[in-house]
Amino acid sequence: MKKSFFIAVFILLLATVWVLSGVLGNKDNNAEVNEVVSSNSEPEQPQAKKEIEVRVADLEAQLMKDDVIVTGRTQASRKVNLSAEISGQIVSILVEKGGIVSKGAIIAKLGTQDRGARVSEADQLVKQRQIQYNASKDLSEKGFNSKVRLAEARAQLESARAQLKQARVNLSNINIKAPFGGVINDQMVEIGDYVSPGTNIVSLVDLNPIEISGFLTEKQLMGVSTGVESGIEFLDGQKVQGTINYIASVADEQTRTFQMEVSVANPELKIKEGLTAKIKIPLAQVEAYKISPSILSLSDKGSIGVKIVDENNVVKFMPARLLKDTPEYLWIGGLPEKIRLITVGQEFVVEGQTVNPVVEGTR
């Protein structure tokens, strides 16, 4: 029994020694292998950081031609209602509604009544007063008349002259005359009507030149001034040229817009009042860049601008001024005469970052 026990213990010890010898041998072999690998391999080198590639375009500022478009409406340059200055009956109408008259032309006439006789009477009175004044003056020079009498005679003469002048004016006022050339737009009386001072006779409008009135916004106002030649286009396609002759100095309180007027020659009176027209006002040319809206960037402070690449391939943000905005493109200003603009990849780079620029069209 004891013999068997000792044999078993001996076998266990041998197995343990054998296992332990194998483990230790593997550790030594692994150490040798690791040593060989370490001695044969080169030390790892840190990889260089690759610069971001962006697409750029070399641009040069160009002159931007722009226009302000305003919708307006035609109106007469002058309009007046001619009224009677004396009482009387309309005895004739020489130019009726729709007729064209020149300056000073007689449009209608009132009856003379006794106005002709009053002119003759006033004329005779002036002659009488003149004789009386001359006689009084001769007597005064000879010392037979006082200065008071001479002054009275002179006053009576001047009064007679004033009465004659008024009588002649009243006689002249039977003729309703055109103060300027134009068109009879309306006629308020007919032959036989009795009128009093202030009664409207006709409405006269001056259509040459004709005015086109429109309204400018505050932004549009900045580039517009009087004396500028402007194009006018009507709904029927007719096009004419005019000149801005008026811009309001005060904005309308409700619309906050400024009224403007363009004067257009209309010698044949073809352009009527009340027509809708499109006014095209050319603005002063400025140097600018035409870009896609997607190229615009925002600075950290919220300023609008673009990102460019300088001569050292460093990204820079440049604030820009928006001059014109359309769905297809933008016009921006406030930039140098020449720039290298980032057209693709600007959203992935920041100011101060060095990039690898690829010029458009080189690939």
ABEGO torsion letter per residue (X at the ends): XAAAAAAAAAAAAAAAAAAAAAAAAAAAAAAAAAAAAAAABBBBBBBBBBBBBBBBBBBBBBBBBBBBBBBBBBBBABBBBBBBABBEBBABBABBBGBBBBBGBBABBBBAEAAAAAAAAAAAAAAAAAAAAAAAAAAAAAGABBAAAAAAAAAAAAAAAAAAAAAAAAAAAABBBBABBEBBABBABBBGBBBBBGBBABBBBBAOBBBBBBBBBAAAAAABBBGBBBBBBBAAGBBBBBBBABBBABBBAAAGBBBBBBBBBBAAGABBBGBBBBBBBBBBBBBBBBBBAAABBBBAAGBBBBBBBBAAGBBBBBBBBBABBBAABBBBBGBBABBBBBABGAAABBBGBBBBBBBBGAX
